[in-house]
């Protein structure tokens, strides 16, 4: 099963009793805030669940390609999530 944006909105709406339009606005705002934070080089951390951070990476030059700098996003599961995931397998 894949939990995409639409399914997430429906599931949150069912659990909270909120209108799907309100849930959609909240989810889009959350994604926007996280995106702005990551683009500015920040870090998003949901305690015991998830950590997202941007890392600067530099690829050295070789005889075919020039030196390149880019950023990558690292996503790590929190300790509690890893523990719960490992307990179910």
Buried (B, 14 or more C-beta within 10 A) or exposed (E): EEEEEEEEBEEBBEEEEBEEEEBBEBBEEEEEEBEEBBEEEEEBEEEEEEBBBBEEEEEEEEEEEEEEEEEEEEEEBBEEBEEEEEEEE
